[in-house]
Amino acid sequence: MVRIAAILACLLLAGTARADHRPSHTACDRAKLAGRNFVECLERAVRESDAALSEAFTRAHARIDARSDLAPTQRTRWKNLLDEAHGLFVRFRNFECQNVAPYESAGGRIGSFEERLACLVDKNATRSSELTARYRE
């Protein structure tokens, strides 16, 4: 339980450190896109950020596999722990974006679907950046 709390605390800190720059705002500018076009842009950005996250995760696994200085059991253990941490991230992301983010909508629109999509984009981008930075070649 302590390990889960530590992981979640790190995720929260990573998310707040970049509060001034939201990848979802860069991908989809509400001032330039109205109504359904804005939602479609966010949906596309979610798909693209999911794909980028999947690629970063796959590269992390490949980097671990490439470590010839580790015994096979160490590589397996590391990948299993990374899988567990990533699973916790996905659960946290989904809960946060489904249940908390809709209340954070600008203009007090509680239950904002757009804010949920933006949250997914932002969390995926942050996690992708973290994995890429930690598992560089």
C-alpha positions as CSV (number, residue, x, y, z in Angstrom):
1,M,0.0,0.0,0.0
2,V,2.9,2.4,0.8
3,R,4.3,1.6,-2.7
4,I,1.0,2.5,-4.4
5,A,0.8,5.8,-2.4
6,A,4.3,6.7,-3.4
7,I,3.6,6.1,-7.0
8,L,0.4,8.1,-6.9
9,A,2.2,11.0,-5.1
10,C,4.8,11.0,-7.8
11,L,2.2,11.1,-10.6
12,L,0.4,13.9,-8.9
13,L,3.5,16.0,-8.5
14,A,4.5,15.3,-12.1
15,G,1.1,16.5,-13.3
16,T,1.1,19.7,-11.2
17,A,4.6,20.6,-12.2
18,R,3.4,21.2,-15.7
19,A,0.1,22.8,-14.9
20,D,1.0,25.9,-17.0
21,H,1.5,23.8,-20.1
22,R,-1.3,21.4,-21.1
23,P,-0.6,19.2,-24.1
24,S,-4.3,19.1,-24.8
25,H,-4.4,22.9,-25.2
26,T,-1.5,22.7,-27.6
27,A,-3.2,20.0,-29.6
28,C,-6.7,21.5,-29.6
29,D,-7.2,25.2,-29.2
30,R,-10.8,25.9,-28.1
31,A,-10.5,29.5,-29.4
32,K,-9.9,28.2,-32.9
33,L,-12.3,25.2,-32.8
34,A,-15.9,25.4,-32.0
35,G,-18.4,22.7,-30.8
36,R,-18.1,19.3,-32.3
37,N,-14.8,20.2,-34.1
38,F,-13.2,20.8,-30.7
39,V,-14.5,17.5,-29.3
40,E,-13.3,15.6,-32.5
41,C,-9.9,17.2,-32.1
42,L,-9.7,16.0,-28.5
43,E,-10.8,12.5,-29.4
44,R,-8.1,12.4,-32.1
45,A,-5.6,13.7,-29.6
46,V,-6.6,11.0,-27.1
47,R,-6.0,8.3,-29.8
48,E,-2.7,9.8,-30.7
49,S,-1.5,10.2,-27.1
50,D,-2.6,6.6,-26.3
51,A,-0.5,5.4,-29.3
52,A,2.5,7.5,-28.2
53,L,2.2,6.1,-24.6
54,S,2.0,2.5,-25.9
55,E,5.1,3.1,-28.0
56,A,7.0,4.6,-25.1
57,F,6.1,1.7,-22.9
58,T,7.2,-0.8,-25.6
59,R,10.5,1.1,-26.0
60,A,11.0,0.9,-22.2
61,H,10.6,-2.9,-22.3
62,A,13.0,-3.1,-25.2
63,R,15.6,-1.0,-23.3
64,I,15.3,-3.4,-20.4
65,D,15.7,-6.4,-22.7
66,A,18.8,-4.8,-24.2
67,R,20.6,-4.6,-20.8
68,S,23.2,-7.3,-21.1
69,D,24.6,-6.4,-17.7
70,L,21.6,-7.9,-16.0
71,A,20.7,-11.6,-15.4
72,P,17.5,-12.7,-17.2
73,T,15.7,-13.0,-13.9
74,Q,16.6,-9.4,-13.1
75,R,15.3,-8.2,-16.5
76,T,12.1,-10.2,-16.0
77,R,11.5,-8.8,-12.5
78,W,12.2,-5.2,-13.7
79,K,9.7,-5.6,-16.6
80,N,7.1,-7.1,-14.3
81,L,7.5,-4.2,-11.9
82,L,7.3,-1.7,-14.7
83,D,4.1,-3.5,-15.9
84,E,2.6,-3.2,-12.4
85,A,3.5,0.5,-12.1
86,H,2.1,1.2,-15.6
87,G,-1.1,-0.6,-14.6
88,L,-1.4,1.6,-11.6
89,F,-0.8,4.6,-13.7
90,V,-3.6,3.6,-16.1
91,R,-6.0,3.0,-13.2
92,F,-5.1,6.4,-11.6
93,R,-5.4,8.2,-15.0
94,N,-8.8,6.6,-15.8
95,F,-10.2,7.4,-12.3
96,E,-8.9,10.9,-12.2
97,C,-10.0,11.8,-15.7
98,Q,-13.4,10.1,-15.4
99,N,-14.3,11.3,-11.9
100,V,-12.3,14.4,-11.0
101,A,-11.5,16.3,-14.2
102,P,-15.1,16.9,-15.3
103,Y,-15.5,19.1,-12.2
104,E,-12.5,21.2,-13.2
105,S,-14.2,22.6,-16.3
106,A,-13.9,26.3,-17.1
107,G,-17.1,28.2,-16.7
108,G,-18.4,25.8,-14.1
109,R,-19.8,23.3,-16.5
110,I,-19.8,20.3,-14.2
111,G,-19.5,16.9,-16.0
112,S,-17.6,18.3,-18.9
113,F,-16.8,15.6,-21.4
114,E,-14.2,17.8,-23.0
115,E,-12.3,18.2,-19.8
116,R,-12.3,14.4,-19.4
117,L,-10.7,14.0,-22.9
118,A,-8.2,16.8,-22.2
119,C,-7.2,15.1,-19.0
120,L,-6.5,11.8,-20.8
121,V,-4.3,13.7,-23.4
122,D,-2.4,15.5,-20.6
123,K,-1.8,12.4,-18.5
124,N,-0.8,10.3,-21.5
125,A,1.7,13.0,-22.6
126,T,3.2,13.3,-19.2
127,R,3.6,9.6,-18.7
128,S,5.1,9.2,-22.3
129,S,7.6,11.9,-21.5
130,E,8.6,10.3,-18.3
131,L,9.1,6.9,-19.8
132,T,11.0,8.4,-22.7
133,A,13.3,10.3,-20.4
134,R,13.9,7.3,-18.1
135,Y,14.5,4.8,-20.8
136,R,16.6,6.7,-23.3
137,E,19.1,4.8,-25.4
